[in-house]
Amino acid sequence: MPGISDLCVWWAGRSPAAGAAVMATAIVSVGLHLAGAEVVSLVALGLACAAWSALGADFVVRLVGQRRRWIAEAESPVAITAVAATAVIGTRISLLGRPTVAEALLALAALLWPVLLLPAVRHRGQRMPGTVFLGCVATQALAVQAATLAAAETVAWLAHVALVLFWLGLLLYVRALARFDPWQVVRGCGDHWIAGGTLSVSALAGAELLSADSTRLYLWNDDDRGVLHDATVVLLVLDLACYVVLLAAELARPRPGYDVRRWATVFPMGTTAAATLSVAAALGFAWLTVPGRVLVWISVAAWLAAAAGAVLTARARAGRDGRKAPGVTSTARR
């Protein structure tokens, strides 16, 4: 069937950065859940799980039959999006009350994390694109899922592991920021938004760590809780400031046209929305709820735009490949 063959051609030529689409879809699902739009959230979760399953199956197929390509993609800095995508899906499934599945996903993400972290943080030179922050994003995504599960299952050691990952993620952010090219803000193709998205997923991790503490599970003393509280507030303020700067740069210098790196724009938008709502709940800042919900629907609009761009690009590429197919002759008069 032409449609199936076109899809196969597109799938075979996709970029390793396609994992960012799964991250973006999963975090939009989390944001919709926090905003109370449960039905739409479940639809987004279903799409994220389907894409994650397809990428996972392809990962295994290439490991068995295309070893060289598998190694090359595993050594790519963007391969660590697999860790972040798995952790964010696990977080959403944990919020559904499915701890067994969420624990399995956390274990898988934790196994992949050290293997894929080294290529992601092994930066040489300066003036790097936004992908320089992916190691931090994956680390904080693990912290978010671990903290969410710790709260749901009342597991103290898991919360303390999440706290270690939280501070490690901030150290990785400082290291990456020193290598980030600030000019990417005005000329980047989408992944420059990760500079702000790293702050948002860090703020989300801080909020989840604060929420994990309860009368059932004493985790932090007053000093520790105070430091976490202040760090989370600072991270959210910095994230919202970056959001405004990045959005202003997009308006001042529009970059129309689809690029797979635009999914790395959707993800920070979604994490900013989720972080705003989580901080509102964890710290009792009720006035943040309305802005958080607005940001959720902005992220949904960005997701729809990226999805439309992906579909149109795939169709155009499939059409070009079809025209180049062997055995097709022209009937035009010569």
ABEGO torsion letter per residue (X at the ends): XAAAAAAAAAAAABBAAAAAAAAAAAAAAAAAAAAGBAAAAAAAAAAAAAAAAAAAAAAAAAAAABAAAAAAAAABAAAAAAAAAAAAAAAAAAAAGBAAAAAAAAAAAAAAAAAAAAAAABBBEBGBBAAAAAAAAAAAAAAAAAAAAAAAAGBAAAAAAAAAAAAAAAAAAAAAAAABBAAAAAABAGAAAAAAAAAAAAAAAAAAAAAABBAABBABBAAAAAAAAAAAAAAAAAAAAAAAAAAAAAAABBBBEBBAAAAAAAAAAAAAAAAAAAAAAAAGBAAAAAAAAAAAAAAAAAAAAAAAAAAAAAAAAAAAAAAABBGBBBABBX
